[in-house]
Amino acid sequence: MIFNNISEAEKDPILGLTEEFKNDLNSKKVNLSVGVYKDDKGNTPTLPSVTEAEKEILNQNISKTYKPIDGDKEFTEKSIQLVAGEDLFSEINNTSFGLNTPGGTGALRLASDFLFQFSSKSKVWISNPSWPNHKPIFEASGFKVDIYPYFNSESNSIDFESLTSTIKKIPKGDVLVMHGCCHNPTGEDLKAEHWDEVSDIAKSNNLLVICDFAYQGLADGLDDDANGVRKMIRNLDNLIICTSYSKNFGLYSERVGCLIYNSKNESNCAPVLSHMKKTARSNYSNPPAHGSEIVKFILSNNSLRDRWKEDLNNMRDRIKNMRKLLVKELKNKGCSKDFSFIERQKGMFSYTGLSKDQVNALKKNNSIYIVNSGRINIAGLTTANVEYVANAINDVI
């Protein structure tokens, strides 16, 4: 039997740390590895707007029957509208569609499986560094994955010159994966003029861009965070956007995502949608419904939408405050390394530049859990533990 010859797979680098953290008996332990938002008490609460929406949905006694393969039409339209904004949405209404997917990961895998059917010789290019799951997702479909430069660890900033010089050489027809905002793991986002140049290169080289857009609203605001994506919608002939509602709605376990396709050629939409639905059918059949009902309900209700925006603003402000506090505490400790770049970065994550040995020392000596790359989840910091974390980092520098 094949089962007798199977050895254990490597643990997920992030979820494996979470298991270690759970088993750690140190009362001061801090988990800065897993990518979930936490409040100042260290909890991951259900957003008040989500709680209110769930109450209303329960009262409506909505059927639990299957959703269509591509999900609820109103949900996907609201998703496109959120990404594109009111004005642009009216322009692309007939040249775009969406599929409700099991989270952002489901959207990425659906895009990958679909593309491999029609372009199996293409290569997928991801940033260096990137979200650890990007490479396995595309490789699982059969793609070969390569990297383009993104981050300069010496200057703790984007190496835009190397980025552009590399993507200019990417063969026509290859796939370019971009982070829409809150780059994971670095927290360093492209500037407006960067998006213009990358978009122009992608168009002239006939590259297919997949934009992973998992953190809208957590950098600078819903519209500001979408500026780069909207530039690409306007400029590129074809674009795939993979959105997630795990972070900005706090719907992690509900698995709510959306794959959005936009084309300058309206006649592309029907055949592309038909094959994406066929691919989804053989993968997960149809999407989970509860989370998408919540998102749809909130985005369709002006009062709840405003409350959700307030919830989102509160999360974003707390993350920014934690960045400032960590930098301040490190400076107060007289740390020999300048960590001021952390305050400049966007979203939940920061690429600290800590080495693997330093990361291991933090876990061993202080029960502070960080992935080996040195990426930390800023949202895992609280006013109660930020000084403890700063002291520990200062000790290992």
C-alpha angles and dihedrals in degrees: 000000000000091000092069092063100048118111123200117279120235113272118253104265093230105031090045090060090051090059090051090049092053091054094047111107096198108119090210095055117138126197111209095157111077118074103237128118116247129190124229090277091057094252130127100224130193106252114252090235090054092048091052092048092050091054091053093046091051090054090054091059092217115199119258093216120130119288118227115274091259092043133234111345094216091051093052092046091051089049093053090046092052092051098041101035126229099289098044092042090061089053097050100035092111097038100052141057138178138216121206106232138185095268129308090298089058090051092051093047092047090051091047096048091046094049094047090059091060104026108028094152093058120101125226118228121204130180122265103261108023141156104302093233096057095080096047092047095056094038090053088061090052102261125137109233127212133175137238122204115261114150132047107208092195095058095026090228142100115290093217096167092057091042094055096040089055099046090048086065096047109117118254114269096027122130121251117199115205132182110234094210141329091045110224118249104004104045087218113128131195117256121237093261090049091057090051092054096043090048092051092049092048091050096046092046093045092237120164109231122210110193114204102208106177102140109046109163098018098092109046105331141301097285099035091050091053096052095098094046091048091051088056093047089055096044110034125078091218130015137173119203122190113200132187133198095195096098107027094043097028090235096138099144095039091068101220120173141139134215109211122194124191128181136178085220109070092196090067094066102073098049093041091050092048093055094043089053090049090051092047091049092059092044111044100344096221135356129265111264112205098072094045090050088056094050092045092048094050096045090048095051116071095205094048092042090056090048091050090051088053090050089050092048090052092052093047093047092050092052091050090048091052090052090054093046094050092050090046093050093048090050091048090054089057091242111191092220121074108234096173090116089073090071091055096052123096135234132358100324138069129189099219100184091234112153125236090254091052091048091051091048091053090053095044099043103030108018090240109148119211129158115255093254089067093247114148131194104234089197088065090068121092134185086254097054106028094090091048090052092046091051091050094048090049090052094056097043 
